[in-house]
Amino acid sequence: MLEVTGLHYTYNEKKKRKTNETSFCLENISFCLEKGYMLALLGLNGAGKSTLLNLIMGMYKPDSGSVCLHGEEVSADMGSALNRIACISDRMGFLKYHTLEENVDLFGILYDNFQQEKWRGYMEDFGFKQYDERRCYDELSTGQKRKFQLAFALSHEPELLLLDEPTANLDPHARLEWMELLEKQISEEKLSVVMSTHITSDLDELADYILVLDRGRQLAFMDREEMVDLYGEIELSELLSRLVRKEL
């Protein structure tokens, strides 16, 4: 469903001035992900995880290589990509001082398939009350913001869900609740998911495939069964540690 082939991306001087990033190169990234499966994107800070997610989403244009959904290159049709891909991160651009309903009215029109009734159904399923629609986005707790973001994302029926550190700044209870909610939606909606997190225990039971990055390079791409064959039953944090130490 998702196919990334020979992906290269380098920040040039113009890009660095716009993004305040230091010089960085993502090199020769290749992997495939089937429908209904989750890929764990692992790497230390600066490994290139967020850059890769932005390339998959079409926010950055690769220097070479390609990102394809069902054989169609993402960068060739940004409108189609916007409808087929959803992203959740702590940098989501919802308006802080507008109500949830106002945010949905403003941003929902960007998507061809967005359904407000579906959004309300997800909100109810995720524990929101009807009056919560009139609350300002900034009044929500971090955990509630993640639930709102997920409800919004699912309401335009994406094929691929990109999650960039979605459990960052959540307390242990909220993190567990959010991951259980995500697992349920993956199972029911048959979503394909790419998720990066520094809390690798979040993905120990959910990840079907593992992609490990280090300083822009791909150290490994494997499925869970291959990981167990090579390393035994280890946690993803230990896998990351071993591969990075080996590279050093």
C-alpha positions as CSV (number, residue, x, y, z in Angstrom):
1,M,0.0,0.0,0.0
2,L,2.8,2.4,0.9
3,E,6.1,2.0,-1.0
4,V,9.2,4.1,-0.3
5,T,12.0,3.6,-2.7
6,G,15.6,5.0,-2.7
7,L,14.5,8.2,-0.9
8,H,17.1,10.9,-0.6
9,Y,16.6,14.4,1.0
10,T,19.1,17.0,1.9
11,Y,18.6,20.4,3.6
12,N,20.2,23.0,1.4
13,E,21.0,26.5,2.6
14,K,17.7,27.9,1.5
15,K,15.8,25.1,3.3
16,K,17.9,25.6,6.5
17,R,17.1,29.4,6.6
18,K,13.4,28.6,6.4
19,T,13.3,25.8,9.0
20,N,16.2,26.7,11.3
21,E,17.5,23.1,10.8
22,T,21.2,22.2,10.9
23,S,22.6,20.5,7.8
24,F,21.1,17.0,7.4
25,C,20.8,14.3,4.8
26,L,18.3,11.4,4.7
27,E,19.9,8.7,2.5
28,N,18.5,5.8,0.5
29,I,15.4,5.0,2.6
30,S,13.4,2.0,1.2
31,F,10.5,0.0,2.7
32,C,7.0,-1.2,2.0
33,L,3.9,-1.3,4.3
34,E,0.8,-3.3,3.6
35,K,-2.8,-2.3,4.4
36,G,-3.8,-2.8,8.0
37,Y,-0.3,-3.0,9.4
38,M,1.8,-0.7,11.7
39,L,5.4,0.3,11.2
40,A,7.4,1.4,14.2
41,L,9.8,4.2,13.2
42,L,12.7,4.1,15.6
43,G,15.7,6.5,16.1
44,L,17.4,8.8,18.5
45,N,16.7,12.6,18.3
46,G,18.0,13.9,15.0
47,A,17.8,10.5,13.3
48,G,15.4,11.8,10.6
49,K,12.1,10.4,11.8
50,S,10.0,13.6,11.4
51,T,11.8,14.4,8.1
52,L,10.7,11.0,6.8
53,L,7.1,11.5,7.9
54,N,7.0,14.9,6.2
55,L,8.3,13.3,3.0
56,I,5.7,10.6,3.1
57,M,3.0,13.2,3.7
58,G,4.3,15.2,0.7
59,M,5.3,18.3,2.8
60,Y,8.9,18.0,1.5
61,K,9.9,17.0,-2.0
62,P,12.6,14.4,-2.2
63,D,15.9,15.1,-4.0
64,S,15.5,11.6,-5.5
65,G,13.6,8.4,-5.0
66,S,9.8,8.2,-4.5
67,V,6.9,7.7,-2.0
68,C,3.9,5.9,-3.6
69,L,0.5,5.1,-2.3
70,H,-1.1,2.2,-4.3
71,G,1.4,2.9,-7.1
72,E,0.7,6.7,-7.3
73,E,3.6,9.0,-6.4
74,V,2.5,11.3,-3.5
75,S,4.4,14.4,-4.7
76,A,2.7,14.2,-8.1
77,D,-0.8,14.8,-6.7
78,M,-0.8,16.7,-3.4
79,G,-4.6,17.0,-3.4
80,S,-5.1,13.3,-3.5
81,A,-2.4,12.7,-0.9
82,L,-4.1,15.1,1.5
83,N,-7.3,13.1,1.3
84,R,-5.5,9.7,1.7
85,I,-3.0,10.5,4.5
86,A,-3.6,11.9,8.0
87,C,-1.0,13.0,10.4
88,I,-1.1,13.5,14.2
89,S,1.7,15.2,16.2
90,D,2.2,17.7,18.9
91,R,2.6,20.4,16.2
92,M,-1.0,20.0,14.8
93,G,-2.2,23.4,13.6
94,F,-5.6,23.6,15.2
95,L,-6.6,27.1,16.3
96,K,-6.1,27.4,20.1
97,Y,-8.8,29.9,20.8
98,H,-11.5,28.5,18.6
99,T,-13.9,25.8,19.7
100,L,-13.6,22.2,18.5
101,E,-16.6,22.7,16.3
102,E,-15.2,25.8,14.7
103,N,-11.9,24.0,14.1
104,V,-13.8,21.2,12.4
105,D,-15.7,23.6,10.2
106,L,-12.6,25.4,9.2
107,F,-10.3,22.5,8.5
108,G,-12.8,19.8,7.5
109,I,-13.5,21.6,4.2
110,L,-9.9,20.7,3.1
111,Y,-10.9,17.1,2.7
112,D,-13.2,15.7,0.1
113,N,-14.4,12.9,2.3
114,F,-14.7,14.7,5.7
115,Q,-18.0,13.8,7.5
116,Q,-19.0,15.8,10.5
117,E,-21.4,13.2,11.7
118,K,-18.6,10.6,11.6
119,W,-16.5,13.0,13.6
120,R,-19.2,13.4,16.2
121,G,-19.5,9.6,16.4
122,Y,-15.8,9.2,17.1
123,M,-15.9,12.0,19.7
124,E,-18.7,10.2,21.6
125,D,-16.8,6.9,21.3
126,F,-13.7,8.6,22.6
127,G,-15.4,9.9,25.8
128,F,-16.4,13.5,24.8
129,K,-19.7,15.0,25.7
130,Q,-21.9,17.0,23.3
131,Y,-21.1,20.3,25.1
132,D,-17.4,19.6,24.6
133,E,-17.8,20.7,20.9
134,R,-18.1,24.3,22.2
135,R,-14.9,24.1,24.3
136,C,-11.8,25.9,22.9
137,Y,-9.1,23.6,21.7
138,D,-6.6,25.1,24.1
139,E,-8.8,24.2,27.1
140,L,-8.3,20.5,26.4
141,S,-5.7,18.4,28.2
142,T,-2.9,16.9,26.2
143,G,-4.6,13.5,26.2
144,Q,-7.9,15.1,25.1
145,K,-6.1,16.9,22.3
146,R,-4.7,13.6,21.0
147,K,-8.2,12.1,21.0
148,F,-9.7,15.1,19.2
149,Q,-6.9,14.9,16.6
150,L,-7.5,11.2,16.1
151,A,-11.3,11.7,15.8
152,F,-10.7,14.5,13.2
153,A,-8.1,12.4,11.3
154,L,-10.4,9.3,11.0
155,S,-13.4,11.4,9.9
156,H,-12.0,11.9,6.4
157,E,-11.3,8.2,6.0
158,P,-7.6,8.2,5.4
159,E,-5.8,5.1,4.1
160,L,-2.5,5.9,6.0
161,L,-2.1,7.4,9.4
162,L,1.2,9.1,10.3
163,L,1.9,9.5,14.0
164,D,4.8,11.7,15.1
165,E,5.5,11.2,18.8
166,P,1.7,11.1,19.6
167,T,2.2,10.0,23.2
168,A,4.7,12.8,24.0
169,N,3.9,14.6,27.3
170,L,1.1,12.2,28.2
171,D,1.0,10.7,31.7
172,P,1.2,6.9,31.9
173,H,-2.6,6.4,32.2
174,A,-3.4,8.8,29.3
175,R,-0.7,7.1,27.2
176,L,-2.1,3.6,27.8
177,E,-5.6,4.8,27.1
178,W,-4.6,6.4,23.9
179,M,-2.6,3.4,22.6
180,E,-5.6,1.1,23.4
181,L,-7.8,3.5,21.4
182,L,-5.4,3.5,18.5
183,E,-5.1,-0.3,18.5
184,K,-8.9,-0.6,18.3
185,Q,-9.1,1.8,15.4
186,I,-6.3,0.0,13.5
187,S,-8.2,-3.2,13.9
188,E,-11.6,-1.9,13.0
189,E,-10.7,0.5,10.2
190,K,-7.9,-1.6,8.6
191,L,-5.6,1.4,8.7
192,S,-1.9,1.4,7.8
193,V,0.1,3.3,10.4
194,V,3.6,4.7,10.6
195,M,4.4,5.8,14.2
196,S,7.5,7.3,15.7
197,T,7.9,7.6,19.4
198,H,10.8,7.9,21.9
199,I,8.6,5.7,24.3
200,T,9.3,2.4,22.4
201,S,7.3,0.4,24.9
202,D,4.2,1.9,23.3
203,L,5.0,-0.2,20.2
204,D,6.3,-3.4,21.6
205,E,2.9,-5.2,21.2
206,L,1.5,-3.2,18.3
207,A,4.3,-3.0,15.7
208,D,4.2,-5.4,12.7
209,Y,7.3,-3.9,11.1
210,I,10.3,-2.0,12.4
211,L,12.4,0.7,10.6
212,V,15.4,2.0,12.4
213,L,17.1,5.3,11.4
214,D,20.4,6.7,12.7
215,R,21.7,10.1,11.5
216,G,19.6,9.9,8.3
217,R,20.7,6.4,7.4
218,Q,18.5,3.3,7.4
219,L,20.0,0.7,9.8
220,A,17.3,-1.9,9.5
221,F,13.9,-2.7,8.1
222,M,12.3,-5.9,9.3
223,D,9.1,-7.5,10.3
224,R,8.4,-8.7,13.8
225,E,9.1,-12.4,13.0
226,E,12.5,-11.5,11.4
227,M,13.4,-9.5,14.5
228,V,12.6,-12.4,16.8
229,D,14.7,-14.7,14.6
230,L,17.7,-12.4,14.7
231,Y,17.6,-11.0,18.2
232,G,15.1,-13.1,20.2
233,E,12.2,-11.6,22.2
234,I,13.7,-8.2,23.0
235,E,12.0,-4.8,23.5
236,L,12.2,-2.3,20.7
237,S,14.3,0.0,22.9
238,E,16.9,-2.7,23.2
239,L,16.8,-3.4,19.4
240,L,17.4,0.3,18.8
241,S,20.3,0.4,21.3
242,R,22.0,-2.6,19.8
243,L,21.7,-1.4,16.2
244,V,23.0,2.1,17.0
245,R,25.9,0.8,19.1
246,K,26.8,-1.6,16.2
247,E,26.8,1.4,13.8
248,L,29.0,3.4,16.1
